[in-house]
Amino acid sequence: MANRITVKGQVTIPKHVRDALKLVPGDGVEFQVSPAGEIVVRKAGRRPPPRPDRFDRVRGSATIQWRTDELMALLRGDD
C-alpha cells in the first residue's frame, strides 16, 4: 500500500500500522533507517506531562485584599 507525501512532507500512517503499534492521537513516533535502506517506525516514549507554571503554587493565595484605586495609588506613588 503506497501513500503519497504532502507538500509539507507529511504522510498518513495506515490504520493497521497504528493499531499494531497501539498509537493514539498525541503519541510520538520515531523513524530509523536500517542498513538495508528500510525504514523502521517505533512508538516513541510518552512525553512527561508539562511542568506546572512556576506561579501555580501561589496563585490565588494572596491574603491582602486591594481595591483597584488603592493599588494604583501605591504603584504610582500618589500620597
N, C-alpha and C positions, 0 to 999 in steps of 0.2 A: 504494500500500500504506500504510494508516494504522496507526499504532502508538498504544497508549494510554500515558499518563503515569501513573506510580505516585504514591501519596500523598507519596512523598519527592521527587517531581519528576524521577524517572529514566525513561529510555526506552531500549529496546534498539536499537542501531544494526544495521540489517539486514545480513545476511551479504554481499550483493552490494556494499554500500557499504564495509564493512570490507575486502573483497577489493580493491576499486578503489583504496582509499587505502592498502592494504598495512598495515592496522592489526593489531597483535598485542596480547595482554594486557600491560598495563603502559604502553602508549602513551598519550599525551595527545592530545586533540582541541581545536581552537579553533573557536568559533562566531562568526559575524559576520552582522549583519543588513544586507542590501543596501537601497539607497534604495527599491526596489520592494517591500520588506517580505519578501523571500525570505531564507531562512537559508542561509548558506554554511558548510559544515563542512570544516575542513582538519586534516591531521595536524600536530600540534604538534612542534616540535623536541624531540629527545631530551633528557631531563634529564641533567646531568652526574652521574657516579657520586658517591655520598655521600663526603664527605671522611672520611679515616681519623680515628679518635679521636685526640685530641692525645697520649694516653699510649701508643698502639700502638707507636710507635718504640722506647720504652724498656721496654715490658712484657716481663718475663722476663729482663732484663739485669742484675739485681742480683747482685753478687758476694759479698755478705755473707750467710752462712747463719745466720739467727737461729733459736734454739729459742723456742717459744712462751713458756715461763716466763721466759726471759731478756728477751725483748722486752716482756712485760707488766711486769716489774720495772722496766725502763728507763722505760717510759711512765708508770708510777705514781710514779716517784721513790723506789722502795724502795732502801735501802742494803744 
